[in-house]
Amino acid sequence: MTSQTTDAPEPDACPTCHALTTTERQARATHDHSRATDYRILLRRHLDTTHPAHRPTRL
């Protein structure tokens, strides 16, 4: 693991996670589906790099 991973805050307390989730919800609320998808992808990438142990698994 890198220091970025071990020093990263938990996803619930991470300002980047919060900002990406909030922006995705706002885009969804305004029916901007393309933008919402973009922010979901950015959140997944962020989770993979910063919080890999907390990334949800696919079913």
MDAnalysis code that builds the backbone (N, CA, C; Angstrom):
import MDAnalysis as mda
import numpy as np

u = mda.Universe.empty(177, n_residues=59, atom_resindex=np.repeat(np.arange(59), 3), trajectory=True)
u.add_TopologyAttr("name", ["N", "CA", "C"] * 59)
u.add_TopologyAttr("resid", np.arange(1, 60))
u.add_TopologyAttr("resname", ["MET", "THR", "SER", "GLN", "THR", "THR", "ASP", "ALA", "PRO", "GLU", "PRO", "ASP", "ALA", "CYS", "PRO", "THR", "CYS", "HIS", "ALA", "LEU", "THR", "THR", "THR", "GLU", "ARG", "GLN", "ALA", "ARG", "ALA", "THR", "HIS", "ASP", "HIS", "SER", "ARG", "ALA", "THR", "ASP", "TYR", "ARG", "ILE", "LEU", "LEU", "ARG", "ARG", "HIS", "LEU", "ASP", "THR", "THR", "HIS", "PRO", "ALA", "HIS", "ARG", "PRO", "THR", "ARG", "LEU"])
u.atoms.positions = np.array([
    [0.834, -1.194, 0.000],
    [0.000, 0.000, 0.000],
    [0.871, 1.246, 0.000],
    [0.325, 2.284, -0.579],
    [1.038, 3.548, -0.590],
    [0.608, 4.378, 0.595],
    [1.378, 5.413, 0.881],
    [1.006, 6.284, 1.990],
    [-0.312, 6.994, 1.710],
    [-0.630, 7.206, 0.420],
    [-1.897, 7.834, 0.068],
    [-3.064, 6.980, 0.558],
    [-2.942, 5.680, 0.419],
    [-4.013, 4.777, 0.820],
    [-4.119, 4.693, 2.338],
    [-2.987, 4.554, 3.030],
    [-3.042, 4.375, 4.470],
    [-3.403, 5.658, 5.202],
    [-3.088, 6.817, 4.628],
    [-3.378, 8.083, 5.279],
    [-4.731, 8.672, 4.883],
    [-5.410, 8.027, 3.981],
    [-6.682, 8.553, 3.491],
    [-7.758, 8.431, 4.563],
    [-8.612, 9.439, 4.650],
    [-9.724, 9.342, 5.604],
    [-10.721, 8.291, 5.156],
    [-11.546, 7.856, 6.061],
    [-12.612, 6.916, 5.709],
    [-13.512, 7.593, 4.671],
    [-14.127, 6.827, 3.765],
    [-14.982, 7.440, 2.738],
    [-16.070, 8.355, 3.300],
    [-16.632, 8.002, 4.463],
    [-17.691, 8.834, 5.043],
    [-17.182, 10.208, 5.470],
    [-15.886, 10.316, 5.781],
    [-15.319, 11.578, 6.244],
    [-14.477, 12.266, 5.173],
    [-14.408, 11.685, 4.001],
    [-13.546, 12.205, 2.942],
    [-14.248, 13.343, 2.196],
    [-13.640, 14.517, 2.144],
    [-14.273, 15.644, 1.449],
    [-14.440, 15.396, -0.053],
    [-13.521, 14.660, -0.657],
    [-13.642, 14.368, -2.095],
    [-14.818, 13.442, -2.351],
    [-14.965, 12.402, -1.539],
    [-16.111, 11.494, -1.674],
    [-17.417, 12.272, -1.516],
    [-17.456, 13.129, -0.513],
    [-18.664, 13.919, -0.251],
    [-18.992, 14.831, -1.439],
    [-17.988, 15.511, -1.965],
    [-18.216, 16.428, -3.086],
    [-18.681, 15.677, -4.334],
    [-18.060, 14.550, -4.629],
    [-18.455, 13.777, -5.814],
    [-19.874, 13.230, -5.672],
    [-20.207, 12.733, -4.492],
    [-21.547, 12.200, -4.251],
    [-22.602, 13.297, -4.320],
    [-22.313, 14.444, -3.722],
    [-23.252, 15.564, -3.739],
    [-23.500, 16.057, -5.157],
    [-22.447, 16.186, -5.926],
    [-22.581, 16.673, -7.297],
    [-23.347, 15.668, -8.155],
    [-23.103, 14.377, -7.938],
    [-23.838, 13.340, -8.681],
    [-25.325, 13.413, -8.346],
    [-25.651, 13.590, -7.089],
    [-27.066, 13.691, -6.678],
    [-27.732, 14.935, -7.271],
    [-27.012, 16.046, -7.303],
    [-27.557, 17.277, -7.883],
    [-27.812, 17.088, -9.382],
    [-26.900, 16.438, -10.059],
    [-27.072, 16.187, -11.491],
    [-28.282, 15.281, -11.724],
    [-28.423, 14.265, -10.895],
    [-29.575, 13.363, -11.023],
    [-30.881, 14.114, -10.774],
    [-30.875, 15.005, -9.792],
    [-32.077, 15.769, -9.452],
    [-32.514, 16.689, -10.588],
    [-31.558, 17.141, -11.389],
    [-31.885, 18.018, -12.511],
    [-31.985, 17.239, -13.826],
    [-32.000, 15.921, -13.713],
    [-32.141, 15.015, -14.867],
    [-31.004, 15.155, -15.874],
    [-29.827, 15.517, -15.361],
    [-28.629, 15.589, -16.198],
    [-27.906, 14.244, -16.060],
    [-28.409, 13.256, -16.765],
    [-27.947, 11.880, -16.604],
    [-26.498, 11.692, -17.042],
    [-26.076, 12.403, -18.046],
    [-24.694, 12.300, -18.507],
    [-23.732, 12.793, -17.423],
    [-24.056, 13.920, -16.837],
    [-23.210, 14.466, -15.765],
    [-23.226, 13.561, -14.542],
    [-24.384, 13.016, -14.200],
    [-24.482, 12.103, -13.064],
    [-23.599, 10.876, -13.289],
    [-23.625, 10.344, -14.500],
    [-22.784, 9.197, -14.830],
    [-21.310, 9.557, -14.704],
    [-20.942, 10.723, -15.196],
    [-19.549, 11.166, -15.092],
    [-19.087, 11.189, -13.635],
    [-19.925, 11.697, -12.743],
    [-19.536, 11.787, -11.339],
    [-19.536, 10.430, -10.652],
    [-20.395, 9.511, -11.081],
    [-20.327, 8.145, -10.538],
    [-19.006, 7.490, -10.930],
    [-18.574, 7.706, -12.162],
    [-17.294, 7.151, -12.624],
    [-16.137, 7.776, -11.852],
    [-16.177, 9.086, -11.677],
    [-15.118, 9.752, -10.907],
    [-15.071, 9.237, -9.469],
    [-16.233, 8.996, -8.871],
    [-16.275, 8.462, -7.511],
    [-15.674, 7.061, -7.469],
    [-16.020, 6.215, -8.431],
    [-15.445, 4.864, -8.466],
    [-13.929, 4.912, -8.590],
    [-13.438, 5.771, -9.464],
    [-11.980, 5.903, -9.634],
    [-11.332, 6.395, -8.341],
    [-11.970, 7.360, -7.699],
    [-11.447, 7.883, -6.434],
    [-11.431, 6.785, -5.374],
    [-12.507, 6.030, -5.280],
    [-12.561, 4.946, -4.300],
    [-11.478, 3.901, -4.577],
    [-11.274, 3.577, -5.841],
    [-10.253, 2.592, -6.209],
    [-8.852, 3.037, -5.808],
    [-8.565, 4.311, -5.956],
    [-7.210, 4.790, -5.695],
    [-6.991, 5.230, -4.256],
    [-8.009, 5.769, -3.625],
    [-7.839, 6.330, -2.288],
    [-8.387, 5.441, -1.179],
    [-9.466, 4.722, -1.464],
    [-10.127, 3.884, -0.454],
    [-10.394, 2.480, -1.014],
    [-9.388, 1.759, -1.499],
    [-9.659, 0.477, -2.172],
    [-10.360, -0.551, -1.284],
    [-10.135, -0.517, 0.004],
    [-10.777, -1.490, 0.895],
    [-12.264, -1.203, 1.078],
    [-12.701, -0.001, 0.741],
    [-14.096, 0.398, 0.949],
    [-14.928, 0.420, -0.321],
    [-14.317, 0.036, -1.430],
    [-15.070, 0.061, -2.683],
    [-16.060, -1.096, -2.709],
    [-17.330, -0.803, -2.995],
    [-18.326, -1.877, -3.054],
    [-17.987, -2.862, -4.173],
    [-18.259, -4.114, -3.915],
    [-18.032, -5.130, -4.948],
    [-19.289, -5.272, -5.794],
    [-19.092, -5.698, -7.009],
    [-20.237, -5.927, -7.889],
    [-20.840, -7.283, -7.602],
    [-22.126, -7.382, -7.809],
    [-22.827, -8.664, -7.628],
    [-22.793, -9.463, -8.900],
])
